[in-house]
Amino acid sequence: MHKGVIYALLAAALFGASTPFAKTLVGQVAPVTLAGMLYLGSGLGLLFWYVLRAVLTRKDQGGIAGLRAKDLPWLSGAVVAGGIVGPVLLMLGLTLTPASSASLLLNMEGVLTAMLAWFVFKENFDKRIFIGMLLIVAAGILLSWEQTPVLGVPWGAFAIIGACLCWAIDNNLTRKVSASDAVQIAGIKGLVAGTVNLLIAMGLGYSFPETRTILTAGVVGFCGYGLSLVMFVLALRHLGTARTGAYFSAAPFVGAVISLLMLGDRPGISFWIAAALMGAGIWLHLTESHGHLHEHEELDHAHEHSHDEHHQHEHDFAWDGKEPHVHPHRHTPMTHAHPHFPDIHHRHSH
């Protein structure tokens, strides 16, 4: 199995697993406060990881491909859209929209992510990938259809769809910097989103829960948001946005399975239909083979790599021969054919 697929499925599993645990905290704390604690737990946990890793690897020649100045506009846009505007719109929408409708509407994130990737950022897709995405999204919708949804006040629905659009923008902009350090990217997002959401909660007059609840939310946030986002960024690096979003859409199924085991829920017929749809969609993606004659334009970037067919370059420093390693390098123009995903080296037009 391609390692990008493994990263995407791990991201989905971690995020999906966090949902039942987060549900146990919902009655103890306001939604916006909980969102802030989850995000901040993610950011603080990844900050600790980042510092510890820096200490342990300070003599490692390979190093890590950190963010560069040219990455900051893309990352800033992703943080503002997905970490600030998106959560605020979601909280607004939840105050105006029934929970059943909100769950259904949140599945729009996967659809909008793919639509932006395909039609705005010009990422490749074919009939097989399109059908697979439809099956996965349909499974997510079916899982969240607990009762006939009533949209209520239209502004609430528009706000939730707006939040999904913000996260779709976030996903596509994050792809632009996915060659850089995934821990650094996810940590910045968590710290900014957590701080902003908690400031909003304080502005609204919400109180903080007891220390035990805060610590629990922090651990859930680190695993379900922090580690999940690191895996998501790594998947973006290898698979592109739409395919990563499709695999990540399996998260509701993971959450549903854990709910069955932890909360004692009993699956109905819709659960098994959704499982079959999701399995078929993921199978279509796993069995994809996309290969053709394509051209690599000149490219200058830095990321972890080995000297494969795409990395035949000289070094302007004393290299100890260890692989993989990280340094700024330039790709010369190349034309060849082989199976590939729309990863950081294959963003060509078709």
C-alpha positions, 0 to 999 in steps of 0.5 A: 500500500502506498505510504500516502494512503497509510498516512491518510487513513491514519489521519482519518482513524485518529480524527474519527476516534477522537469524536466519541471521546469529544462527545463525552466532554460536550455536556461539561463545557461550551462548544467554542471553549471545547474547540479551543481546548482541543486545538490548543492541546494539539498545538501545545503537544506538537510544540513539545514534540517539535522542541524535543525533536530539535534537541534529539536531532541537532547533530543530524545532517539530514535535518527537517525541511522547515517552513520557508519565507515563501510558504508563509502566505499559503500557511497564513491563509490556511490558518485564517480560513481553517483555524479562525473563520471556519470554527467561528462560522461553525459555532454560529451555525450550530446555534441556528441549526438542528444537530441532525442537519449540522452533522449532514452539512459537515460532510460538505467539507470533503465535497468542497475540498475535492471541487476546489482541488479539481477545478480551482487548483487543477489537480488531476482526477478521472472517472474512477477517483470521482466515483470513489469520492462519491461513494465515500461521501455518500457513506459519510452522509448516510452515517450522519442521517440519524433523522430527517434533517430540518434545515430551520433558519437558512442562515445557520445552514449557510454558516455551516457550509461556509465553515466547510468551505473554509476548511476546504480552502485550508486543505488546498492551501496546506497542500502548497506547503506540504513539503515542509515540516508537518509537525511545524505546520500542524503545531502552528495551526493548533496554537493559533486556532486554540488561542483564538477560539479560547479568546472568543469563549472568554469574550462570550463569557463562558467559564472554564471547566475543572482541571481534569476536563481541561487535561482530557480535552488536551490529550484528545486534541493532541491525538485527534487533531494534532497527530491527525493533522500531521498525518494529513499533511504527510498524506497531502505531500504524497497524494494531493488534496482530493485523494487525501480528502477522500480517504479522510472522509472515512473518519465518520466510519471510524468514529461510528465503530468506536461509538459502538464499542465505547458508548454501546450504540447499536448499528442499524441497517444504514451503518452496514450500507455505509460501511459497504459504500465506504469500502467500495469507494476506498477500494476504487482509490486503492486500485487506482493506476494513473500513468502517462508521459508527463513533463517536470518543469524546473523546480526549486524546493526542500523536503526529505528525499532519497536519490531516486529518479526524480532526485538526481542532483549534486550537493554543494556541501559535504554529504555523508551519504545518508538517505533520506536527507533534507536540503534545498535542491533544484529539479531540472526539466525532465520528461518521462512516463510512470504511474504517479499520484498528484504529489509534490512532484506531479502537479502538471496539467493533463 
